[in-house]
Amino acid sequence: MIEARGLTKRYGDRTAVEDLTFTVRPGKVTGFLGPNGAGKSTTMRMILGLDAPTRGRVTVAGRPYAEHPAPLTVAGALLEAKSIHKGRSALGHLMALAHTHGIPRRRVEQILDQVGLREAAGRRVGGFSLGMGQRLGIAAALLGDPGTVILDEPVNGLDPEGVRWIRTLLKELAAEGRTVFVSSHLMSEMAVTAQHLIIIGRGRLLADTTVERFVRSAGVGEVKVVSPEAARLRDLLAAPGVEIASDAPGTLRVTGADGERIGSAAARHGIPVYELTPHTASLEEAFMELTRDAVEYREGAAA
């Protein structure tokens, strides 16, 4: 597990992370979300011992990451795909990492196959595309066969096939019982990949919950109802807290009442219903609502 307790980081008079407490558990993909400037990168750097916390403590598998004698076998990470010597080949980069932990060449070759870089193993990294650089960064993270995987924006630069590959890979790693901690701005990917969410804003914890519970907490949303007796059904549903609009004959858009309530009311009064479609909030909508006051940069009005 990754365990953070009271984690705080200050740079002079600026607080990047303040009193963060959370646990990332094995067996599931945990998404780490927040607006730009929320403190996600700083938190990940503190997890890996690259930045020292001003206050608090964070451990990986029970102890600070830097105290593990073979850290690559405990947690592998991708924080910045371009932090590789451009004159080295992909094979040379991974072999250099492997030598620090006594990892055999066959494991390096296995990882190159797994990330789809076998054909490019001898090429210099400086000539890699952004997507190839991401694959090499993920290869380095997986090199030590770690129990914990920490990835920052892993699908950045990947084509659709690559996005699908990393999505499948993350789920497989979690299914093997590993701890998978992924930061991303792509809500659509998090919605189909993550099971749990840790959301921060302005360095503070905003939510620590499952994806399903988080989306549900954003509200039922709107229910579309199509009926030949829409006007009559509208009168039956009218109540405090229920808002009903109509943008076409025979169609209602209801907020404040769920599909079960609407369907039951129609059935009790013998009103035929041709369509009853709930539109719940998306992960992106729920995220935007939660972080509305924690956004560092806001767009201005169009001229």
C-alpha positions in Angstrom: 0.0 0.0 0.0 0.9 3.7 -0.3 0.0 5.5 2.9 0.2 9.2 3.4 -0.4 10.8 6.8 -0.6 14.6 7.2 1.6 15.1 4.2 2.5 18.8 3.7 4.9 20.5 1.4 5.8 24.2 1.4 8.0 26.2 -0.9 8.8 29.4 0.9 5.5 31.0 1.6 3.6 28.9 -0.9 1.9 25.7 0.2 1.8 23.1 -2.5 0.3 20.2 -0.4 -1.4 20.6 2.9 -2.2 17.9 5.4 -3.0 15.1 2.9 -4.0 11.8 4.4 -5.0 8.9 2.2 -4.3 5.2 1.5 -3.9 3.6 -1.9 -4.8 -0.1 -1.6 -3.7 -3.1 -3.8 -6.1 -4.9 -6.2 -7.6 -1.8 -7.8 -6.7 1.0 -10.1 -6.8 4.3 -8.1 -7.1 7.5 -10.1 -5.3 10.6 -8.7 -7.2 13.6 -10.0 -7.1 17.4 -9.5 -6.9 20.6 -11.5 -3.5 22.0 -12.7 -1.6 23.3 -9.7 -3.5 21.0 -7.3 -0.3 19.4 -6.0 -0.5 16.0 -7.7 3.1 16.0 -9.1 4.4 17.2 -5.8 2.6 14.5 -3.9 3.9 11.8 -6.3 7.5 13.1 -5.9 7.1 12.9 -2.1 5.9 9.3 -2.4 9.1 8.5 -4.3 11.4 10.4 -2.0 12.3 12.9 -4.7 10.9 15.8 -2.6 11.1 15.8 1.2 7.8 16.7 3.0 7.8 19.7 5.2 5.6 17.8 7.6 4.0 14.4 7.6 5.0 11.0 6.3 4.4 8.8 3.3 5.3 5.1 3.0 5.3 2.5 0.2 4.9 -1.1 1.4 5.4 0.0 5.0 8.5 2.2 4.8 9.7 5.4 3.0 10.5 4.5 -0.6 14.2 5.5 -0.3 14.7 3.1 2.6 14.0 0.0 0.5 17.2 -1.8 -0.4 15.9 -2.6 -3.9 13.3 0.2 -4.6 12.6 -0.7 -8.3 11.2 -4.1 -7.1 8.9 -2.4 -4.6 7.5 0.5 -6.7 8.0 1.5 -10.3 7.1 4.9 -11.5 6.7 7.1 -14.6 6.7 10.8 -13.7 8.4 12.3 -16.8 8.8 10.3 -19.9 11.5 12.6 -21.3 13.9 12.2 -18.4 16.1 9.8 -20.4 19.5 10.4 -21.9 18.7 11.0 -25.6 21.9 9.4 -26.8 21.1 6.0 -25.2 19.1 3.3 -26.9 16.0 1.9 -25.3 17.8 -1.3 -24.5 20.8 0.6 -23.1 18.5 2.7 -20.9 16.8 -0.3 -19.4 20.0 -2.3 -19.0 21.5 0.6 -17.0 18.5 0.5 -14.7 18.7 -3.3 -14.5 22.3 -3.3 -13.5 21.5 -1.3 -10.4 19.3 -4.1 -9.1 20.9 -7.2 -10.6 18.0 -7.6 -13.0 18.9 -10.0 -15.8 18.9 -9.1 -19.5 16.1 -11.6 -20.2 13.8 -9.5 -18.0 14.7 -6.4 -20.0 13.9 -8.1 -23.3 10.7 -9.4 -21.8 9.6 -5.9 -20.9 10.6 -4.5 -24.3 8.3 -7.1 -25.8 5.5 -6.3 -23.3 5.5 -2.5 -24.2 5.9 -3.1 -27.9 9.4 -1.7 -28.3 11.3 -4.8 -29.4 11.8 -3.5 -32.9 13.0 -0.1 -31.6 15.3 -1.5 -28.8 18.5 -0.4 -30.6 17.4 3.0 -31.6 18.5 6.2 -29.8 15.8 7.6 -27.5 16.3 11.1 -28.9 14.6 9.9 -32.1 11.5 8.5 -30.3 8.1 9.9 -30.8 6.2 11.1 -27.7 4.2 7.8 -27.6 7.3 5.7 -27.9 8.9 7.7 -25.0 5.8 6.9 -22.9 6.1 3.2 -23.6 9.8 3.3 -22.6 8.9 5.1 -19.4 6.3 2.5 -18.6 8.8 -0.3 -19.4 11.2 1.3 -16.8 8.4 1.4 -14.3 7.6 -2.3 -14.8 11.3 -3.5 -15.0 11.6 -4.6 -11.4 8.2 -6.5 -11.4 7.1 -4.1 -8.6 4.1 -4.6 -6.3 3.3 -0.9 -6.7 3.1 1.1 -10.0 2.9 4.9 -10.0 2.1 6.6 -13.3 1.7 10.3 -14.1 -0.3 10.8 -17.3 0.6 7.4 -18.8 -1.6 7.8 -22.0 -0.1 11.2 -22.9 1.0 10.9 -26.6 -0.4 7.4 -27.2 -2.5 6.6 -30.2 -5.9 4.9 -29.8 -4.3 1.5 -29.8 -1.8 2.6 -27.2 -4.5 4.0 -25.0 -6.4 0.8 -25.1 -3.2 -1.1 -24.4 -2.3 0.9 -21.3 -6.0 0.7 -20.1 -5.8 -3.1 -20.3 -2.4 -3.2 -18.7 -3.5 -1.2 -15.7 -6.5 -3.4 -15.1 -4.3 -6.5 -15.4 -1.7 -5.2 -12.9 -4.5 -4.5 -10.4 -6.1 -7.9 -11.0 -2.7 -9.4 -10.0 -3.0 -7.8 -6.6 -0.7 -4.8 -7.3 -1.2 -1.3 -6.1 -1.8 0.9 -9.2 -1.8 4.7 -8.7 -2.5 6.8 -11.8 -2.7 10.5 -12.3 -4.5 11.8 -15.4 -6.5 14.7 -16.7 -8.5 12.5 -19.1 -11.7 11.9 -17.3 -13.0 9.6 -20.0 -10.1 7.3 -19.4 -10.4 7.4 -15.6 -14.1 6.6 -15.9 -13.4 3.3 -17.7 -10.1 2.4 -15.9 -10.2 3.4 -12.3 -12.3 1.9 -9.5 -11.2 4.3 -6.8 -10.5 8.0 -6.8 -8.4 10.4 -4.7 -9.1 14.0 -5.7 -7.2 17.0 -4.5 -7.5 20.8 -5.0 -5.2 23.5 -3.9 -3.1 20.9 -2.1 -6.0 19.6 0.0 -8.0 16.3 -0.1 -11.4 16.8 -1.7 -12.6 13.2 -2.1 -11.4 9.7 -1.4 -14.1 7.4 -2.8 -15.1 4.9 -5.4 -15.9 6.1 -8.9 -19.5 4.9 -8.7 -20.1 6.6 -5.4 -18.5 9.8 -6.5 -20.6 10.1 -9.7 -23.7 9.2 -7.8 -23.1 11.9 -5.2 -23.1 14.5 -8.0 -26.8 14.0 -8.4 -29.2 11.8 -10.3 -29.2 14.3 -13.1 -32.0 14.4 -15.6 -34.6 11.8 -16.7 -36.0 11.9 -20.2 -39.6 10.7 -20.4 -41.5 10.2 -23.7 -45.3 9.6 -23.3 -48.4 10.4 -25.4 -49.9 11.7 -22.1 -46.9 13.9 -21.2 -49.0 16.8 -20.0 -51.0 14.6 -17.6 -47.8 13.0 -16.3 -46.3 16.4 -15.8 -49.1 17.4 -13.5 -48.7 14.2 -11.5 -45.0 14.7 -11.0 -45.2 18.3 -10.0 -43.8 18.7 -6.4 -41.4 20.8 -4.5 -37.8 20.2 -5.7 -39.0 18.7 -9.0 -38.2 20.6 -12.2 -39.9 19.6 -15.5 -39.1 21.0 -18.9 -40.2 20.0 -22.4 -38.3 20.6 -25.6 -40.6 18.6 -27.9 -44.3 17.4 -27.9 -44.7 14.3 -25.7 -41.3 14.7 -24.2 -40.4 15.7 -20.6 -37.0 16.3 -19.0 -37.3 15.8 -15.3 -34.8 16.7 -12.5 -35.4 16.0 -8.9 -37.2 12.7 -9.4 -35.6 9.4 -10.5 -36.8 6.9 -13.0 -38.4 4.6 -10.4 -40.5 7.4 -9.1 -41.6 8.5 -12.5 -42.3 5.0 -13.8 -44.3 4.2 -10.7 -46.4 7.3 -11.0 -47.2 6.5 -14.6 -48.1 2.9 -13.8 -50.5 3.9 -11.0 -52.4 6.1 -13.3 -52.3 4.0 -16.4 -50.2 6.4 -18.4 -48.2 4.7 -21.2 -44.5 5.5 -21.3 -42.5 4.9 -24.5 -39.1 6.0 -23.1 -37.7 6.5 -19.6 -34.0 7.3 -19.8 -31.9 8.6 -16.8 -28.9 10.7 -17.6 -26.6 10.6 -14.6 -23.7 13.0 -14.3 -20.5 11.9 -16.0 -17.2 11.6 -14.1 -16.1 14.8 -15.9 -19.2 16.7 -14.8 -18.9 15.5 -11.2 -15.2 16.4 -11.2 -15.8 19.9 -12.5 -18.5 20.5 -10.0 -16.3 19.4 -7.1 -13.2 21.3 -8.1 -15.0 24.4 -9.3 -13.5 26.5 -6.5 -10.1 24.9 -6.7 -9.2 25.8 -10.3 -5.9 27.7 -10.5 -6.5 29.1 -14.0 -9.9 30.2 -15.4 -10.7 31.1 -19.0 -11.9 34.6 -19.7 -15.1 35.5 -21.5 -15.0 35.5 -25.3 -14.5 38.9 -26.8 
